[in-house]
Amino acid sequence: MAESRKSTLVLVAERAGVSIASVSRVLNGLPASPQLTAKVREAADALGYVPDATARSLKVGRTDQISFAVADVGNPVYVAMMHEVSRVVSKAGYRLVLSSTGNDPQDQIDLLSSLNRGFVDGLLLSPLRVTEPLVDALRASRLPIVIIGSLPAGVELDNVRADSVAGIGLAVEHLVGQGRKRIAFVNGPVDTVPGAARLSGYLTAIERFGLSTSADVQVAASDFTYKAGRKAAAKLLRQSTPDAIVCANDLLAVATLKELTSRGARVPEDVAVVGMDDTDAAELANPSITSVDLGSGKRAKAAAKLLLRRLANPDAAVKQVVIEPTLSVRESSVVGGKNTDAPVANAAVAPAPDAATTEEVQA
């Protein structure tokens, strides 16, 4: 009869013939004799008792969980980041909880509100759009937070970002070196953090080499996805005849490559293509796509270490880390099918004065 009821510490104590305090001690992992531990665990197993994780987290003040929130869990960049974050936090004894927030900052604000109730110990957040309400919510949060991406000036939060402006500069410089003169740009939404940064980088680099910045060689996709990229690339090719196209990420680059070949254009002989993020999608494409490596794995690893550092020392000084880009040259941008995969460093761009290197970030 008793065993048919919900198992509690009292029932475990009765079955083991020990006190409730002894049961609590064993089940919370505190020191106990081997004999006592064996009795309690045997009784708990027999009753099917599962400790209440929520109650335990309230008691000890931690959940041993870290949340990683991204816009799109299907994006190869976020997948690569997730693997690196998981490796770092699992070694420190944390479980990783993944959340997909979409592009709406309000969804991220709602997530923050939920997580602040004590479901996790810390948050890694990679927002596409950073609005004033989101910044206010980040500042008001009691939860330790590290941002993967750029933040407005004056926002004192740990963050790790890529130098997208320098990355686009590497792509344009490479294409100019290949003799390309009509370099177009397929961007994502310009009201996002990466979209704005990559447009700025494109315009800066094009002007540097004295090339055209006319509106007909620029298009903005509705999203950073393959489907949106096909529509944007089709629009671009209806309004201009570029000899090279830089794309704001690899999914857009694959879409652009597909659109070009569907129209009978040869890549790279007629039109060269360069992507960004240097994901597996770029390497697996046919022809393989030259891509700017923004250090997705390095950013994720650095951010995870920053969060562990913040959890260990809540009063530590804020750190901002910049990961510098490199260029992986493949078949899509070099006539003759050259495929080097050798990264070309961005020697012309120095780290920001307040930026730390990945190696300086200690858990």
C-alpha positions in Angstrom: 0.0 0.0 0.0 2.7 2.5 1.0 4.8 1.7 -2.0 1.8 2.5 -4.3 1.8 6.1 -3.1 4.2 8.8 -4.4 7.7 8.1 -3.1 9.1 10.7 -0.8 12.2 11.1 1.5 10.0 9.7 4.3 9.2 6.5 2.5 12.9 6.1 1.5 13.9 6.6 5.1 11.4 4.1 6.4 12.4 1.5 3.9 16.1 2.0 4.6 15.6 2.1 8.4 17.5 5.4 8.7 16.6 9.0 9.4 15.3 11.5 6.8 18.4 13.6 7.4 20.6 10.6 6.4 18.6 10.1 3.3 18.9 13.7 2.3 22.6 13.6 3.0 23.2 10.6 0.7 20.9 11.8 -2.1 22.5 15.3 -2.2 26.0 13.7 -2.6 27.3 14.7 0.8 29.8 12.5 2.7 28.3 9.3 4.2 29.5 5.8 5.2 29.5 3.2 2.5 26.9 1.2 4.5 24.5 4.1 4.8 24.9 5.1 1.1 24.2 1.5 0.0 21.1 1.3 2.2 19.6 4.6 1.0 20.3 4.0 -2.7 18.9 0.5 -2.5 15.7 1.8 -0.9 15.4 4.7 -3.4 15.8 2.4 -6.3 13.2 0.0 -5.0 10.7 2.8 -4.6 11.6 4.5 -7.9 12.4 7.7 -6.1 13.8 10.5 -8.2 15.1 13.6 -6.4 13.3 16.9 -7.1 15.8 18.8 -9.2 13.9 22.0 -8.9 13.8 21.8 -5.1 17.5 21.0 -5.0 18.4 23.9 -7.3 16.4 26.3 -5.0 18.3 24.9 -2.0 21.8 25.0 -3.4 21.3 28.1 -5.6 22.3 26.5 -8.9 20.9 24.3 -11.6 24.1 23.1 -13.3 22.6 24.3 -16.6 23.6 26.9 -19.1 21.3 28.2 -21.9 22.5 28.9 -25.4 20.0 31.0 -27.4 20.3 31.5 -31.1 18.1 32.7 -33.9 18.0 29.5 -36.0 19.2 26.1 -34.7 19.4 24.9 -38.3 22.0 27.4 -39.4 25.4 25.7 -39.8 27.1 28.5 -37.9 25.1 28.0 -34.8 25.5 24.2 -35.0 29.3 24.7 -35.0 29.0 27.1 -32.1 26.8 24.7 -30.2 29.4 21.9 -30.4 32.2 24.2 -29.1 30.0 25.6 -26.3 29.0 22.1 -25.2 32.5 20.9 -25.0 33.6 23.7 -22.8 30.6 23.8 -20.4 30.3 20.0 -20.1 33.9 19.8 -18.9 32.9 22.3 -16.1 30.0 20.1 -15.1 27.2 22.0 -16.8 24.4 20.8 -19.1 23.7 22.8 -22.2 20.1 23.9 -22.9 19.5 25.1 -26.5 16.9 27.6 -27.4 15.8 28.9 -30.8 14.5 32.5 -30.5 14.0 33.5 -34.1 14.7 37.0 -35.4 12.3 38.9 -33.1 14.0 40.7 -30.1 10.8 40.3 -28.1 11.2 36.5 -28.2 14.6 37.0 -26.6 13.2 39.3 -24.0 10.5 36.7 -23.2 13.3 34.1 -22.9 15.2 36.3 -20.5 12.2 36.7 -18.4 11.7 33.0 -18.2 15.3 32.1 -17.5 15.5 34.7 -14.7 13.1 32.5 -12.7 16.0 30.2 -11.9 15.9 27.6 -14.7 19.6 28.1 -15.6 22.8 29.5 -14.1 23.9 31.5 -17.1 23.0 32.5 -20.7 24.9 32.7 -24.0 22.9 34.8 -26.4 23.6 35.5 -30.1 21.0 38.1 -31.2 20.5 39.1 -34.8 18.7 42.3 -33.8 19.7 44.4 -30.8 16.9 46.9 -29.8 16.7 49.3 -26.9 14.1 47.1 -25.1 16.4 44.1 -25.4 19.4 46.1 -24.1 17.2 47.2 -21.2 16.3 43.6 -20.5 19.9 42.5 -20.7 21.0 45.2 -18.2 18.1 44.4 -15.8 18.8 40.6 -15.8 20.1 39.0 -12.7 21.4 36.2 -14.8 25.1 36.1 -15.9 25.1 36.8 -19.7 27.6 36.7 -22.5 26.7 38.1 -25.9 28.1 36.5 -29.1 27.8 39.5 -31.5 28.2 43.2 -31.4 26.6 45.5 -28.8 25.8 49.2 -28.9 28.5 51.5 -27.4 28.2 51.8 -23.6 26.6 48.4 -23.0 28.8 46.9 -20.3 28.3 43.1 -20.9 30.8 40.4 -21.7 30.7 39.8 -25.4 32.6 38.1 -28.2 32.3 39.3 -31.8 33.6 38.8 -35.3 35.1 41.6 -37.4 32.6 41.4 -40.3 33.8 44.6 -41.8 37.4 43.3 -42.1 36.1 40.0 -43.3 34.2 41.6 -46.2 37.3 43.6 -46.9 39.3 40.4 -47.3 36.8 39.0 -49.8 36.8 42.1 -52.0 40.5 42.4 -51.9 40.8 38.8 -53.0 38.4 39.3 -55.9 40.2 42.5 -57.0 43.4 40.5 -57.0 41.7 38.1 -59.4 41.0 40.9 -61.8 37.3 41.3 -60.9 35.8 44.8 -61.4 32.0 44.5 -61.1 31.7 43.1 -57.6 28.1 42.8 -56.4 26.8 42.0 -52.9 24.0 39.7 -51.7 23.3 40.7 -48.1 20.9 39.5 -45.5 18.4 41.9 -43.8 20.2 45.2 -43.2 18.3 45.9 -40.0 20.2 43.0 -38.3 23.6 43.3 -36.6 25.5 41.1 -39.2 23.6 42.7 -42.1 24.5 46.2 -41.1 28.1 45.3 -40.4 28.6 43.4 -43.7 27.0 46.2 -45.8 29.4 48.7 -44.1 32.3 46.4 -44.9 31.3 46.0 -48.5 30.8 49.7 -49.1 34.1 50.5 -47.4 36.1 48.0 -49.4 34.4 48.9 -52.8 35.2 52.5 -52.3 38.7 51.7 -51.3 39.3 50.1 -54.7 37.4 52.7 -56.6 34.7 50.4 -57.8 31.0 51.1 -58.4 28.7 51.2 -55.4 25.5 51.7 -57.4 22.3 50.3 -56.2 21.9 47.8 -59.0 24.9 45.7 -57.7 23.4 45.4 -54.1 20.5 43.3 -52.9 19.3 42.4 -49.5 17.6 39.0 -48.9 14.7 38.8 -46.5 16.7 36.3 -44.3 20.1 34.6 -44.1 18.6 31.4 -45.6 19.0 29.5 -48.9 15.4 30.1 -50.0 15.7 33.9 -49.4 19.1 33.8 -51.1 17.7 32.3 -54.3 15.2 35.1 -54.6 17.8 37.8 -53.9 20.3 36.4 -56.3 17.6 36.2 -59.0 16.8 39.9 -58.5 20.5 40.8 -58.6 21.0 39.0 -61.9 17.9 40.6 -63.4 19.2 44.1 -62.7 23.0 43.8 -63.2 25.8 41.7 -64.8 28.5 41.4 -62.2 31.7 39.4 -62.7 31.9 38.6 -58.9 29.4 38.3 -56.1 30.2 38.6 -52.3 27.5 37.0 -50.1 26.8 37.7 -46.5 26.9 34.1 -45.4 27.5 30.6 -47.0 23.8 29.8 -47.3 23.3 32.9 -49.5 26.5 31.9 -51.4 25.2 28.4 -52.1 21.9 29.9 -53.3 23.7 32.4 -55.5 25.9 29.7 -57.0 22.7 27.6 -57.7 21.0 30.6 -59.4 24.1 31.4 -61.5 24.5 27.8 -62.8 20.7 27.5 -63.4 21.1 30.4 -65.8 24.1 28.9 -67.6 26.8 31.0 -66.0 30.1 29.5 -65.3 31.6 29.8 -61.8 34.3 31.2 -61.5 35.0 31.8 -65.2 32.0 34.2 -65.8 31.2 35.1 -62.2 33.2 34.5 -59.0 31.4 33.8 -55.7 32.6 34.4 -52.2 30.7 33.5 -49.0 31.1 34.2 -45.3 31.3 31.9 -42.2 33.4 29.1 -43.9 30.9 26.4 -43.0 30.8 22.8 -44.4 28.3 24.1 -46.9 30.9 26.1 -48.6 33.4 23.3 -48.8 30.8 20.7 -50.0 29.4 22.9 -52.8 30.3 22.2 -56.4 32.4 24.1 -57.2 33.6 24.6 -53.6 33.1 28.1 -52.4 35.7 30.6 -51.2 34.6 31.9 -47.9 35.5 34.3 -45.1 36.2 32.4 -41.9 34.7 34.5 -39.0 35.9 32.1 -36.4 32.5 30.6 -35.4 34.1 27.9 -33.2 36.6 30.3 -31.7 33.9 32.8 -30.8 31.8 30.1 -29.2 34.7 28.8 -27.2 35.7 32.2 -26.0 32.2 33.1 -25.1 31.7 29.9 -23.1 34.9 30.5 -21.2 33.8 34.1 -20.5 30.5 32.8 -19.0 32.3 30.3 -16.8 34.6 33.1 -15.6 31.6 35.3 -14.9 29.9 32.5 -12.9 33.0 31.9 -10.9 33.6 35.7 -10.3 30.4 37.8 -10.7 32.4 41.0 -10.0 35.1 40.4 -12.7 35.8 43.2 -15.1 33.8 43.1 -18.4 35.7 41.6 -21.3 35.1 42.2 -25.0 36.8 39.8 -27.4 37.3 40.3 -31.2 38.0 37.3 -33.3 39.8 38.4 -36.5 38.8 36.9 -39.9 40.7 34.8 -42.4 39.9 33.8 -46.0 39.7 30.2 -47.2 40.3 30.3 -51.0 38.5 27.6 -53.0 37.3 26.9 -56.5 34.5 29.5 -56.8 36.8 32.5 -57.1 39.9 31.3 -58.9 39.9 30.4 -62.6 41.6 27.1 -63.1 39.9 25.2 -60.3 42.6 26.1 -57.6 41.5 24.9 -54.2 43.9 26.0 -51.5 41.8 26.0 -48.4 44.8 27.8 -46.9 43.5 30.7 -44.7 44.6 34.2 -45.8 45.0 36.4 -42.7 43.7 39.9 -42.4 47.0 41.5 -41.7 45.7 45.0 -42.4 43.3 45.1 -39.5 44.5 45.3 -35.9 42.4 44.2 -32.9 40.5 46.9 -31.1 42.4 48.4 -28.2 40.1 46.9 -25.6 39.9 43.5 -27.3 41.3 40.4 -25.7 42.5 37.3 -27.6 40.8 34.0 -27.2 43.8 32.7 -25.3 43.4 35.5 -22.7 39.9 34.4 -21.7 40.2 32.0 -18.8 37.3 30.0 -17.4 
